Amino acid sequence: MIETILFDLDGTIIDTNELIISAFINVLSDHVPQPFTREQIIPVMGIPLEEQLRIFTGKEDVTEFVKAYREYNAKHHDDMVKLFPNVKEVIAKLYEQGFTLGVVTTKMRSSTSRIMEMFDLGKYMSVLVTVDDVEHPKPHPEPVQKAVQQLGVNPATALMIGDSPIDIQSAQAAGTKSAGVAWSLKGEEVLKKYNPDYILHNMTDLYHIS
């Protein structure tokens, strides 16, 4: 029986897809072989920013790219991000029904807190685990394990939801259930290859998971 539900942020409950893609294209257009396209970006979305930039640039030191990316993101963030359909209503309903809710993300704590405030989601979340809180980010089990441990819940009764294979892998390694979201830019078929326990086609599908 599922008693605890953990959510990834970007691409799962928050639609930051176009912001992320446009930020990478803007920052990297003059530094990587042309053309640099969204098709190159989507497969590695979800992993920590520094790792993505190392993959795209082939450079080990990506400090300047990180700075430029975050400056672009901060400038355009509030105009380009939105909730996916039914997210707020479902989270509020699950909270009212007594589920323990939390966030496990590869975002920084500062940007995670900004999202929580922007969409008034923080009041529903009993735990926030960000990339700043762990030594090993997803797909390592540490982030999901940390959330479960901080909540003091049985991992077998917890569900981790995400839009990326790394969310599924982290959940499986931590001993929780896993769910992929069909609205992932990576595509439902890609997520199915990692054998999640559930595929959500709408956030309201959570009402029918036990």
C-alpha positions in Angstrom: 0.0 0.0 0.0 1.4 3.4 -1.0 1.5 5.9 1.9 4.3 8.2 0.8 4.6 9.9 -2.6 7.9 11.6 -3.7 7.9 13.9 -6.8 10.7 15.0 -9.1 10.3 18.6 -10.1 11.4 19.6 -13.6 9.4 17.7 -16.3 7.3 16.0 -13.7 5.1 18.5 -11.8 6.7 21.7 -13.1 6.9 22.3 -16.9 10.4 23.9 -17.2 11.1 22.1 -20.5 11.2 25.0 -22.8 13.1 27.1 -20.3 15.8 24.5 -19.9 16.1 23.9 -23.7 16.3 27.6 -24.5 18.8 28.2 -21.8 21.2 25.5 -23.1 20.8 26.7 -26.7 21.4 30.3 -25.7 24.5 29.5 -23.6 26.1 26.9 -25.8 25.3 28.1 -29.4 28.7 29.7 -29.8 30.7 27.0 -28.1 29.6 23.6 -29.5 29.5 22.2 -33.1 26.5 23.5 -35.0 23.7 22.9 -35.2 22.9 22.5 -31.5 19.4 21.3 -31.2 16.7 20.3 -28.6 17.1 16.7 -29.8 20.7 16.7 -28.4 19.5 18.2 -25.1 16.4 16.1 -24.3 18.2 12.7 -23.7 20.3 14.0 -20.9 17.7 16.3 -19.2 17.3 15.4 -15.6 20.9 14.8 -14.6 22.8 17.5 -12.6 23.6 20.7 -14.6 27.3 20.4 -14.4 27.2 16.8 -15.8 25.0 18.0 -18.7 27.3 20.8 -19.6 30.4 18.5 -19.5 28.6 16.2 -21.9 27.7 19.1 -24.3 31.0 20.9 -24.2 33.5 18.1 -23.7 35.1 20.3 -21.1 35.8 19.4 -17.4 35.7 22.9 -16.1 32.2 24.3 -17.0 32.1 27.0 -14.3 31.5 29.8 -16.8 28.8 27.8 -18.6 27.0 27.1 -15.3 27.1 30.8 -14.5 25.7 31.8 -17.8 23.0 29.1 -17.7 21.9 30.2 -14.3 21.8 33.9 -15.2 19.6 33.1 -18.3 17.4 30.8 -16.2 16.9 33.4 -13.4 16.0 36.1 -16.0 13.4 34.1 -17.8 12.2 31.6 -15.1 9.0 33.2 -13.9 7.7 33.8 -17.4 8.4 30.4 -18.8 7.6 27.9 -16.1 4.1 26.5 -15.3 2.5 23.5 -13.6 1.6 20.5 -15.6 -2.2 19.8 -15.8 -4.0 18.9 -12.6 -0.8 18.9 -10.5 -1.9 21.4 -7.9 -5.4 19.8 -7.5 -4.0 16.3 -7.2 -1.3 17.2 -4.7 -3.8 19.1 -2.5 -6.2 16.1 -2.6 -3.5 13.6 -1.8 -2.4 15.7 1.1 -6.0 16.0 2.4 -6.3 12.2 2.1 -3.4 11.8 4.5 -0.5 10.8 2.1 3.0 12.0 3.1 4.4 14.0 0.2 7.9 15.2 -0.7 10.2 16.4 -3.5 13.4 14.7 -4.6 15.2 16.7 -7.3 18.5 17.4 -9.0 17.7 21.2 -8.7 19.5 23.4 -6.3 17.8 24.1 -3.0 17.4 27.8 -3.8 15.6 27.2 -7.1 13.6 24.4 -5.5 12.4 26.8 -2.8 11.6 29.3 -5.4 9.3 26.9 -7.2 7.7 25.9 -3.9 6.9 29.5 -3.2 5.9 30.4 -6.7 3.2 27.7 -6.9 2.4 27.5 -3.2 3.4 23.9 -3.0 5.7 24.0 0.1 2.8 23.6 2.5 2.1 20.1 1.1 5.6 18.8 1.2 7.1 17.1 4.3 10.6 16.8 2.8 12.7 18.4 0.1 15.8 16.7 -1.0 17.8 18.7 -3.6 21.2 18.2 -5.3 22.7 20.4 -2.5 21.6 17.8 0.1 23.4 14.7 -1.2 26.8 13.5 -2.2 25.5 11.3 -5.0 22.5 12.6 -7.0 20.1 10.4 -8.9 20.3 7.8 -10.4 22.2 6.9 -7.1 19.7 5.7 -4.4 21.0 8.3 -1.9 18.4 11.1 -2.7 15.4 8.8 -2.4 16.9 7.0 0.6 17.5 10.4 2.3 13.8 11.4 1.8 12.6 8.1 3.1 14.9 8.3 6.1 14.0 11.9 7.0 10.3 11.0 6.8 10.8 7.8 8.9 8.7 5.8 6.5 9.0 2.3 5.1 10.5 2.5 1.5 8.2 -0.4 0.4 5.2 2.0 1.0 6.8 4.9 -0.9 6.4 5.9 -4.5 8.9 8.0 -6.5 7.5 9.8 -9.6 9.7 11.2 -12.3 10.1 12.0 -16.0 13.5 10.5 -16.4 15.1 7.1 -16.3 17.3 8.4 -13.4 14.2 8.8 -11.2 13.2 5.2 -11.8 16.7 3.9 -11.2 17.1 5.9 -8.0 13.7 4.6 -6.7 14.4 1.0 -7.6 17.8 1.1 -6.0 16.3 2.7 -2.8 13.7 0.0 -2.6 10.7 2.2 -3.3 8.0 1.9 -6.0 8.6 3.9 -9.1 6.4 5.7 -11.6 7.2 7.4 -14.9 5.1 10.2 -16.4 4.0 9.8 -20.0 4.3 13.6 -20.6 8.1 13.2 -20.3 10.0 14.7 -23.3 11.9 11.5 -23.3 8.8 9.6 -24.2 6.7 6.9 -22.5 8.5 4.1 -24.4 11.9 5.2 -23.2 10.7 5.2 -19.6 9.1 1.7 -20.0 12.5 0.3 -20.8 13.4 0.9 -17.2 10.5 -1.1 -15.9 8.7 1.4 -13.6 5.9 0.0 -11.5 3.5 2.5 -13.0 3.2 4.9 -15.9 1.0 8.0 -15.3 -0.8 9.5 -18.2 -2.3 12.2 -16.1 -1.5 13.2 -12.5 -5.0 12.1 -11.6 -3.9 8.5 -12.2 -2.4 8.7 -8.7 -6.0 8.4 -7.3 -6.1 4.8 -8.6 -2.7 3.6 -7.4 -2.6 1.5 -4.2 
